[in-house]
Amino acid sequence: MFRYMNASTDSLTTRSINGVINGLLGVKPLANFAKHRARTMMIARAESIGVFWRDEVAQLLARGAAQGLNPVWDEELAQLTDPDLTYPDYYLTSFHAYAEGNLGWQPA
């Protein structure tokens, strides 16, 4: 039988589960494992729907310098960035598999 949950019970349950998850992800090795797993799942999903993630990354990296990303990328990013726009905090904080948030070159 299903137990009836009202909004306050559901909210308490959600907060409790989130607290446990956040506590576990506070352990660096577990967080790194979870990020790697999330990234692997995102790549697999993208490729399953026709987005050839690994090929795109290879093409982008081919534009790079011998070490790291080509400095031209920073110039291109500056052309696309609106300095007057205030991004929400969650865009700039660690998200899933990307420590720099959603606006870095890796998530792009």
C-alpha positions as MATLAB code, in Angstrom:
seq = 'MFRYMNASTDSLTTRSINGVINGLLGVKPLANFAKHRARTMMIARAESIGVFWRDEVAQLLARGAAQGLNPVWDEELAQLTDPDLTYPDYYLTSFHAYAEGNLGWQPA';
ca = [
       0.000    0.000    0.000;
       1.077    3.544   -0.683;
       1.413    5.911    2.212;
      -0.314    9.261    1.871;
       2.162   12.120    2.016;
       1.099   15.688    2.459;
       3.179   18.670    1.324;
       4.961   19.123    4.667;
       5.860   15.421    4.925;
       7.033   15.372    1.322;
       9.115   18.507    1.895;
      10.681   17.030    5.050;
      11.473   13.786    3.218;
      13.011   15.686    0.312;
      15.120   17.827    2.652;
      16.278   14.732    4.526;
      17.262   12.918    1.343;
      19.009   16.041    0.018;
      20.888   16.368    3.303;
      22.153   12.788    3.088;
      23.161   13.205   -0.561;
      24.921   16.508    0.121;
      26.725   14.919    3.063;
      27.934   12.047    0.904;
      29.002   14.419   -1.862;
      30.968   16.376    0.728;
      33.411   13.463    0.710;
      35.810   14.376   -2.095;
      36.402   10.849   -3.508;
      32.649   10.190   -3.615;
      31.993   13.566   -5.217;
      34.667   12.932   -7.854;
      33.194    9.497   -8.589;
      29.683   10.971   -8.872;
      30.881   13.755  -11.190;
      32.713   11.284  -13.423;
      29.659    9.025  -13.538;
      27.313   11.941  -14.316;
      29.579   13.132  -17.125;
      29.817    9.620  -18.566;
      26.017    9.330  -18.510;
      25.581   12.739  -20.192;
      27.986   11.778  -22.975;
      26.305    8.399  -23.505;
      22.864   10.029  -23.635;
      24.006   12.692  -26.092;
      25.575   10.137  -28.392;
      22.498    7.906  -28.209;
      20.406   10.749  -29.682;
      22.879   11.660  -32.408;
      25.094   14.263  -30.758;
      28.586   12.956  -31.461;
      30.110   14.355  -28.285;
      33.540   12.737  -28.495;
      33.969   13.748  -32.156;
      32.961   17.337  -31.362;
      35.401   17.485  -28.450;
      38.209   16.125  -30.652;
      37.491   18.807  -33.278;
      37.449   21.558  -30.662;
      40.655   20.362  -29.029;
      42.339   20.219  -32.440;
      41.980   24.015  -32.452;
      43.906   24.174  -29.199;
      47.445   25.083  -28.407;
      50.008   22.431  -27.504;
      49.092   22.831  -23.840;
      45.498   23.406  -22.833;
      43.034   25.575  -24.689;
      44.009   27.970  -27.449;
      44.102   31.607  -26.228;
      41.799   32.464  -29.155;
      39.049   30.684  -27.237;
      39.211   33.351  -24.538;
      38.773   36.022  -27.213;
      35.784   34.147  -28.653;
      34.278   33.794  -25.193;
      34.694   37.537  -24.597;
      32.796   38.235  -27.831;
      29.899   36.074  -26.625;
      29.847   37.309  -23.041;
      27.623   40.187  -21.985;
      29.464   42.000  -19.165;
      26.208   43.696  -18.125;
      24.422   40.399  -17.597;
      24.288   38.976  -14.103;
      24.257   35.205  -14.270;
      22.372   33.217  -11.642;
      24.648   31.738   -8.974;
      23.873   28.194  -10.076;
      25.430   28.923  -13.495;
      28.758   29.679  -11.860;
      28.956   27.003   -9.174;
      29.844   23.345   -9.393;
      27.191   21.477  -11.326;
      27.085   17.768  -12.085;
      30.367   16.886  -13.718;
      31.763   20.392  -14.020;
      33.491   22.168  -11.158;
      33.358   25.539  -12.950;
      29.586   25.405  -13.407;
      27.662   25.586  -16.662;
      29.555   28.449  -18.282;
      33.022   26.950  -18.681;
      34.562   25.494  -21.835;
      34.257   21.903  -20.582;
      30.449   22.013  -20.243;
      30.164   23.903  -23.513;
];
